[in-house]
Amino acid sequence: MSDGVHADAIEAFGYARMGTIGEAKNIPVERWDFRPDANAKSVSELVRHIIEASLMLIGEAADPEGDFTRRSPAAHVSHHAGDMPEALSSGELLEALESSLETCNERMRDLGEDHWSGDIKRFDGETWKRVTYLFYAGAHEYYHCGQLATYARSMGLVPALTQQIHGDDAS
């Protein structure tokens, strides 16, 4: 039984992040410089973006004064994830991907249903419920998890979820 919509959002985000971690771990760290196109992010750059974006989206939604119009997206990332060193190895990025899940969970759990049912301005000035940003963070996570799976296929690897579902028959 659910403890409320925000508890459901926490669970959904955690499930999405575990999928992202699985897909990231599936790509050998020595291949994290791979990019499918010269204009695309590398695996390392994509993982860093996933970490920063989730910390920003959940951090701003958790802030009682939160308002996505009060700063530029880059300034929001700097505010909520600015303590990440600029240069991180693939192993350090993987560790940060895992540890940022707990950071996000703490930010989401620390506040109750009343906070999460409140309004917050989106980047475009329209309004959402704060809890919607938790689900949006999960959707953002799945989007990039799919990119990691596609990167894996481009490298000749079988995506982690495919392996999980099909076991030894995965291809």
PyRosetta script that sets phi, psi and omega in degrees:
from pyrosetta import init, pose_from_sequence

init()
pose = pose_from_sequence("MSDGVHADAIEAFGYARMGTIGEAKNIPVERWDFRPDANAKSVSELVRHIIEASLMLIGEAADPEGDFTRRSPAAHVSHHAGDMPEALSSGELLEALESSLETCNERMRDLGEDHWSGDIKRFDGETWKRVTYLFYAGAHEYYHCGQLATYARSMGLVPALTQQIHGDDAS")
pose.set_psi(1, 138.3)
pose.set_omega(1, -178.0)
pose.set_phi(2, -73.5)
pose.set_psi(2, 146.6)
pose.set_omega(2, 172.5)
pose.set_phi(3, -93.5)
pose.set_psi(3, 11.1)
pose.set_omega(3, 179.5)
pose.set_phi(4, 130.1)
pose.set_psi(4, 169.5)
pose.set_omega(4, -176.8)
pose.set_phi(5, -61.5)
pose.set_psi(5, -39.1)
pose.set_omega(5, -177.7)
pose.set_phi(6, -69.6)
pose.set_psi(6, -31.1)
pose.set_omega(6, 174.1)
pose.set_phi(7, -65.8)
pose.set_psi(7, -39.0)
pose.set_omega(7, 176.3)
pose.set_phi(8, -63.4)
pose.set_psi(8, -39.9)
pose.set_omega(8, 179.5)
pose.set_phi(9, -65.1)
pose.set_psi(9, -39.6)
pose.set_omega(9, 178.0)
pose.set_phi(10, -62.1)
pose.set_psi(10, -45.8)
pose.set_omega(10, 179.8)
pose.set_phi(11, -63.2)
pose.set_psi(11, -43.6)
pose.set_omega(11, -179.3)
pose.set_phi(12, -63.8)
pose.set_psi(12, -42.9)
pose.set_omega(12, 179.0)
pose.set_phi(13, -63.6)
pose.set_psi(13, -43.9)
pose.set_omega(13, 179.4)
pose.set_phi(14, -59.9)
pose.set_psi(14, -41.2)
pose.set_omega(14, 178.6)
pose.set_phi(15, -63.9)
pose.set_psi(15, -42.9)
pose.set_omega(15, 178.0)
pose.set_phi(16, -62.5)
pose.set_psi(16, -44.3)
pose.set_omega(16, -178.6)
pose.set_phi(17, -64.6)
pose.set_psi(17, -38.2)
pose.set_omega(17, 178.7)
pose.set_phi(18, -63.1)
pose.set_psi(18, -35.7)
pose.set_omega(18, 174.7)
pose.set_phi(19, -64.6)
pose.set_psi(19, -41.9)
pose.set_omega(19, 178.6)
pose.set_phi(20, -63.7)
pose.set_psi(20, -43.1)
pose.set_omega(20, 178.0)
pose.set_phi(21, -60.4)
pose.set_psi(21, -43.4)
pose.set_omega(21, 178.9)
pose.set_phi(22, -61.0)
pose.set_psi(22, -44.4)
pose.set_omega(22, 179.7)
pose.set_phi(23, -67.8)
pose.set_psi(23, -37.9)
pose.set_omega(23, 178.6)
pose.set_phi(24, -65.8)
pose.set_psi(24, -43.6)
pose.set_omega(24, 179.5)
pose.set_phi(25, -65.9)
pose.set_psi(25, -26.7)
pose.set_omega(25, -179.2)
pose.set_phi(26, -68.1)
pose.set_psi(26, -25.9)
pose.set_omega(26, -179.4)
pose.set_phi(27, -89.9)
pose.set_psi(27, 120.3)
pose.set_omega(27, -179.1)
pose.set_phi(28, -56.2)
pose.set_psi(28, 136.9)
pose.set_omega(28, -175.7)
pose.set_phi(29, -57.3)
pose.set_psi(29, -29.4)
pose.set_omega(29, 178.8)
pose.set_phi(30, -71.8)
pose.set_psi(30, -6.7)
pose.set_omega(30, 178.5)
pose.set_phi(31, -107.5)
pose.set_psi(31, 8.0)
pose.set_omega(31, -176.5)
pose.set_phi(32, -71.5)
pose.set_psi(32, -4.0)
pose.set_omega(32, 173.3)
pose.set_phi(33, -89.0)
pose.set_psi(33, -3.4)
pose.set_omega(33, 179.8)
pose.set_phi(34, -61.2)
pose.set_psi(34, 137.7)
pose.set_omega(34, 170.3)
pose.set_phi(35, -139.3)
pose.set_psi(35, 134.0)
pose.set_omega(35, -175.5)
pose.set_phi(36, -71.1)
pose.set_psi(36, -15.1)
pose.set_omega(36, -178.3)
pose.set_phi(37, -154.0)
pose.set_psi(37, 152.4)
pose.set_omega(37, -178.6)
pose.set_phi(38, -58.5)
pose.set_psi(38, -27.2)
pose.set_omega(38, -178.7)
pose.set_phi(39, -94.1)
pose.set_psi(39, -1.1)
pose.set_omega(39, -178.5)
pose.set_phi(40, -92.0)
pose.set_psi(40, 158.1)
pose.set_omega(40, 174.1)
pose.set_phi(41, -69.1)
pose.set_psi(41, 147.8)
pose.set_omega(41, 171.1)
pose.set_phi(42, -74.8)
pose.set_psi(42, 169.5)
pose.set_omega(42, 175.7)
pose.set_phi(43, -56.4)
pose.set_psi(43, -46.5)
pose.set_omega(43, 179.6)
pose.set_phi(44, -59.2)
pose.set_psi(44, -46.1)
pose.set_omega(44, -179.9)
pose.set_phi(45, -64.1)
pose.set_psi(45, -38.8)
pose.set_omega(45, 179.4)
pose.set_phi(46, -66.3)
pose.set_psi(46, -44.7)
pose.set_omega(46, 178.7)
pose.set_phi(47, -62.4)
pose.set_psi(47, -42.6)
pose.set_omega(47, 177.5)
pose.set_phi(48, -60.2)
pose.set_psi(48, -43.7)
pose.set_omega(48, 178.5)
pose.set_phi(49, -60.1)
pose.set_psi(49, -43.4)
pose.set_omega(49, -179.9)
pose.set_phi(50, -59.4)
pose.set_psi(50, -45.6)
pose.set_omega(50, -179.9)
pose.set_phi(51, -62.1)
pose.set_psi(51, -52.8)
pose.set_omega(51, -176.7)
pose.set_phi(52, -62.4)
pose.set_psi(52, -42.8)
pose.set_omega(52, -177.6)
pose.set_phi(53, -65.5)
pose.set_psi(53, -41.6)
pose.set_omega(53, -179.8)
pose.set_phi(54, -66.8)
pose.set_psi(54, -42.1)
pose.set_omega(54, 177.6)
pose.set_phi(55, -61.5)
pose.set_psi(55, -39.0)
pose.set_omega(55, -179.8)
pose.set_phi(56, -69.9)
pose.set_psi(56, -50.9)
pose.set_omega(56, -176.8)
pose.set_phi(57, -61.5)
pose.set_psi(57, -47.6)
pose.set_omega(57, -177.7)
pose.set_phi(58, -74.6)
pose.set_psi(58, -38.7)
pose.set_omega(58, 178.7)
pose.set_phi(59, -61.3)
pose.set_psi(59, -44.2)
pose.set_omega(59, -179.6)
pose.set_phi(60, -70.0)
pose.set_psi(60, -40.1)
pose.set_omega(60, 178.0)
pose.set_phi(61, -64.9)
pose.set_psi(61, -30.8)
pose.set_omega(61, 179.7)
pose.set_phi(62, -78.3)
pose.set_psi(62, -23.5)
pose.set_omega(62, -178.3)
pose.set_phi(63, -69.2)
pose.set_psi(63, 122.7)
pose.set_omega(63, 179.4)
pose.set_phi(64, -56.9)
pose.set_psi(64, -26.7)
pose.set_omega(64, 177.3)
pose.set_phi(65, -96.0)
pose.set_psi(65, 8.2)
pose.set_omega(65, -174.5)
pose.set_phi(66, -53.8)
pose.set_psi(66, 139.2)
pose.set_omega(66, 179.4)
pose.set_phi(67, -165.2)
pose.set_psi(67, 113.5)
pose.set_omega(67, -175.3)
pose.set_phi(68, -71.0)
pose.set_psi(68, -9.4)
pose.set_omega(68, 177.4)
pose.set_phi(69, -89.6)
pose.set_psi(69, -6.9)
pose.set_omega(69, -174.3)
pose.set_phi(70, -78.8)
pose.set_psi(70, -13.7)
pose.set_omega(70, 177.9)
pose.set_phi(71, -144.6)
pose.set_psi(71, 165.1)
pose.set_omega(71, 171.7)
pose.set_phi(72, -72.6)
pose.set_psi(72, 159.6)
pose.set_omega(72, 175.7)
pose.set_phi(73, -53.8)
pose.set_psi(73, -42.4)
pose.set_omega(73, -180.0)
pose.set_phi(74, -63.6)
pose.set_psi(74, -39.2)
pose.set_omega(74, 178.4)
pose.set_phi(75, -68.2)
pose.set_psi(75, -35.1)
pose.set_omega(75, 175.1)
pose.set_phi(76, -63.8)
pose.set_psi(76, -43.6)
pose.set_omega(76, 178.7)
pose.set_phi(77, -61.5)
pose.set_psi(77, -45.7)
pose.set_omega(77, 179.7)
pose.set_phi(78, -60.3)
pose.set_psi(78, -41.4)
pose.set_omega(78, -179.1)
pose.set_phi(79, -66.1)
pose.set_psi(79, -43.9)
pose.set_omega(79, -172.9)
pose.set_phi(80, -95.1)
pose.set_psi(80, -20.3)
pose.set_omega(80, -177.7)
pose.set_phi(81, -134.7)
pose.set_psi(81, 16.6)
pose.set_omega(81, -174.2)
pose.set_phi(82, -68.0)
pose.set_psi(82, -10.2)
pose.set_omega(82, -179.5)
pose.set_phi(83, -86.2)
pose.set_psi(83, 0.6)
pose.set_omega(83, 176.0)
pose.set_phi(84, -75.2)
pose.set_psi(84, 125.6)
pose.set_omega(84, 176.3)
pose.set_phi(85, -58.1)
pose.set_psi(85, 148.0)
pose.set_omega(85, -177.1)
pose.set_phi(86, -63.5)
pose.set_psi(86, -45.2)
pose.set_omega(86, -177.5)
pose.set_phi(87, -104.0)
pose.set_psi(87, 114.1)
pose.set_omega(87, 177.3)
pose.set_phi(88, -128.1)
pose.set_psi(88, 139.5)
pose.set_omega(88, 175.7)
pose.set_phi(89, -71.4)
pose.set_psi(89, 167.1)
pose.set_omega(89, 177.6)
pose.set_phi(90, -60.6)
pose.set_psi(90, -39.0)
pose.set_omega(90, 177.3)
pose.set_phi(91, -63.4)
pose.set_psi(91, -41.2)
pose.set_omega(91, 178.1)
pose.set_phi(92, -68.1)
pose.set_psi(92, -36.7)
pose.set_omega(92, 176.7)
pose.set_phi(93, -65.2)
pose.set_psi(93, -41.2)
pose.set_omega(93, 178.0)
pose.set_phi(94, -62.6)
pose.set_psi(94, -42.8)
pose.set_omega(94, 176.7)
pose.set_phi(95, -62.0)
pose.set_psi(95, -42.6)
pose.set_omega(95, 179.0)
pose.set_phi(96, -65.9)
pose.set_psi(96, -35.8)
pose.set_omega(96, 176.8)
pose.set_phi(97, -61.3)
pose.set_psi(97, -42.7)
pose.set_omega(97, 179.5)
pose.set_phi(98, -71.0)
pose.set_psi(98, -46.0)
pose.set_omega(98, -176.5)
pose.set_phi(99, -71.7)
pose.set_psi(99, -29.6)
pose.set_omega(99, 179.1)
pose.set_phi(100, -68.9)
pose.set_psi(100, -21.0)
pose.set_omega(100, 174.1)
pose.set_phi(101, -61.3)
pose.set_psi(101, -45.5)
pose.set_omega(101, 179.4)
pose.set_phi(102, -66.5)
pose.set_psi(102, -39.1)
pose.set_omega(102, 176.6)
pose.set_phi(103, -59.0)
pose.set_psi(103, -47.0)
pose.set_omega(103, 179.2)
pose.set_phi(104, -63.7)
pose.set_psi(104, -43.8)
pose.set_omega(104, 179.2)
pose.set_phi(105, -60.2)
pose.set_psi(105, -42.0)
pose.set_omega(105, 178.1)
pose.set_phi(106, -61.7)
pose.set_psi(106, -44.6)
pose.set_omega(106, 179.4)
pose.set_phi(107, -62.0)
pose.set_psi(107, -38.1)
pose.set_omega(107, -178.7)
pose.set_phi(108, -74.8)
pose.set_psi(108, -39.5)
pose.set_omega(108, -176.6)
pose.set_phi(109, -74.3)
pose.set_psi(109, -31.1)
pose.set_omega(109, -173.2)
pose.set_phi(110, -63.2)
pose.set_psi(110, -19.0)
pose.set_omega(110, -177.0)
pose.set_phi(111, -116.6)
pose.set_psi(111, 145.2)
pose.set_omega(111, -176.1)
pose.set_phi(112, -90.9)
pose.set_psi(112, -176.4)
pose.set_omega(112, -178.4)
pose.set_phi(113, -54.4)
pose.set_psi(113, -37.6)
pose.set_omega(113, -178.7)
pose.set_phi(114, -59.5)
pose.set_psi(114, -43.8)
pose.set_omega(114, 178.7)
pose.set_phi(115, -62.8)
pose.set_psi(115, -48.9)
pose.set_omega(115, -173.0)
pose.set_phi(116, -71.6)
pose.set_psi(116, -17.4)
pose.set_omega(116, 176.9)
pose.set_phi(117, -87.5)
pose.set_psi(117, -3.5)
pose.set_omega(117, 177.9)
pose.set_phi(118, -76.6)
pose.set_psi(118, 165.5)
pose.set_omega(118, -179.1)
pose.set_phi(119, -86.5)
pose.set_psi(119, 153.4)
pose.set_omega(119, 173.4)
pose.set_phi(120, -147.9)
pose.set_psi(120, 143.0)
pose.set_omega(120, 178.2)
pose.set_phi(121, -78.3)
pose.set_psi(121, 134.9)
pose.set_omega(121, 174.6)
pose.set_phi(122, -79.7)
pose.set_psi(122, 173.2)
pose.set_omega(122, 177.9)
pose.set_phi(123, -58.4)
pose.set_psi(123, -31.1)
pose.set_omega(123, -178.4)
pose.set_phi(124, -87.0)
pose.set_psi(124, 4.1)
pose.set_omega(124, 178.5)
pose.set_phi(125, 89.9)
pose.set_psi(125, -13.6)
pose.set_omega(125, 175.1)
pose.set_phi(126, -73.5)
pose.set_psi(126, 170.1)
pose.set_omega(126, -175.1)
pose.set_phi(127, -114.7)
pose.set_psi(127, 140.2)
pose.set_omega(127, 172.4)
pose.set_phi(128, -127.6)
pose.set_psi(128, 162.7)
pose.set_omega(128, 166.2)
pose.set_phi(129, -72.2)
pose.set_psi(129, 147.1)
pose.set_omega(129, -179.1)
pose.set_phi(130, -58.6)
pose.set_psi(130, -38.9)
pose.set_omega(130, -179.0)
pose.set_phi(131, -61.7)
pose.set_psi(131, -28.1)
pose.set_omega(131, 178.2)
pose.set_phi(132, -61.5)
pose.set_psi(132, -34.3)
pose.set_omega(132, 177.3)
pose.set_phi(133, -65.9)
pose.set_psi(133, -29.2)
pose.set_omega(133, 176.3)
pose.set_phi(134, -66.7)
pose.set_psi(134, -44.0)
pose.set_omega(134, 177.1)
pose.set_phi(135, -67.9)
pose.set_psi(135, -36.6)
pose.set_omega(135, 176.9)
pose.set_phi(136, -61.9)
pose.set_psi(136, -41.2)
pose.set_omega(136, 177.5)
pose.set_phi(137, -60.4)
pose.set_psi(137, -39.1)
pose.set_omega(137, 176.6)
pose.set_phi(138, -65.8)
pose.set_psi(138, -41.2)
pose.set_omega(138, 178.4)
pose.set_phi(139, -64.4)
pose.set_psi(139, -41.2)
pose.set_omega(139, 177.0)
pose.set_phi(140, -60.6)
pose.set_psi(140, -41.6)
pose.set_omega(140, 178.7)
pose.set_phi(141, -60.8)
pose.set_psi(141, -47.3)
pose.set_omega(141, -179.8)
pose.set_phi(142, -63.4)
pose.set_psi(142, -38.0)
pose.set_omega(142, 178.7)
pose.set_phi(143, -56.2)
pose.set_psi(143, -50.5)
pose.set_omega(143, -177.6)
pose.set_phi(144, -76.8)
pose.set_psi(144, -26.8)
pose.set_omega(144, 172.9)
pose.set_phi(145, -61.0)
pose.set_psi(145, -40.9)
pose.set_omega(145, 176.1)
pose.set_phi(146, -63.1)
pose.set_psi(146, -37.3)
pose.set_omega(146, 175.9)
pose.set_phi(147, -62.3)
pose.set_psi(147, -44.1)
pose.set_omega(147, 179.2)
pose.set_phi(148, -61.2)
pose.set_psi(148, -39.6)
pose.set_omega(148, 177.8)
pose.set_phi(149, -64.5)
pose.set_psi(149, -39.2)
pose.set_omega(149, 178.0)
pose.set_phi(150, -67.6)
pose.set_psi(150, -40.4)
pose.set_omega(150, 175.0)
pose.set_phi(151, -58.0)
pose.set_psi(151, -45.4)
pose.set_omega(151, -179.6)
pose.set_phi(152, -57.8)
pose.set_psi(152, -46.9)
pose.set_omega(152, 178.4)
pose.set_phi(153, -59.3)
pose.set_psi(153, -40.5)
pose.set_omega(153, 179.7)
pose.set_phi(154, -63.5)
pose.set_psi(154, -24.9)
pose.set_omega(154, 178.6)
pose.set_phi(155, -92.2)
pose.set_psi(155, 2.8)
pose.set_omega(155, -179.1)
pose.set_phi(156, 84.3)
pose.set_psi(156, 14.6)
pose.set_omega(156, 179.6)
pose.set_phi(157, -98.1)
pose.set_psi(157, 156.9)
pose.set_omega(157, 173.9)
pose.set_phi(158, -92.4)
pose.set_psi(158, 125.9)
pose.set_omega(158, 179.9)
pose.set_phi(159, -55.7)
pose.set_psi(159, 150.1)
pose.set_omega(159, -176.3)
pose.set_phi(160, -58.9)
pose.set_psi(160, -44.3)
pose.set_omega(160, -179.0)
pose.set_phi(161, -64.8)
pose.set_psi(161, -37.9)
pose.set_omega(161, 176.8)
pose.set_phi(162, -61.9)
pose.set_psi(162, -42.6)
pose.set_omega(162, 176.8)
pose.set_phi(163, -62.4)
pose.set_psi(163, -40.8)
pose.set_omega(163, -178.8)
pose.set_phi(164, -64.0)
pose.set_psi(164, -41.3)
pose.set_omega(164, -177.1)
pose.set_phi(165, -75.5)
pose.set_psi(165, -45.0)
pose.set_omega(165, -170.9)
pose.set_phi(166, -103.0)
pose.set_psi(166, -6.2)
pose.set_omega(166, 177.6)
pose.set_phi(167, 57.3)
pose.set_psi(167, -134.0)
pose.set_omega(167, -177.1)
pose.set_phi(168, -65.8)
pose.set_psi(168, -17.7)
pose.set_omega(168, 179.6)
pose.set_phi(169, -87.8)
pose.set_psi(169, 1.7)
pose.set_omega(169, -176.8)
pose.set_phi(170, -64.9)
pose.set_psi(170, 138.4)
pose.set_omega(170, 174.4)
pose.set_phi(171, -153.2)
pose.dump_pdb("model.pdb")
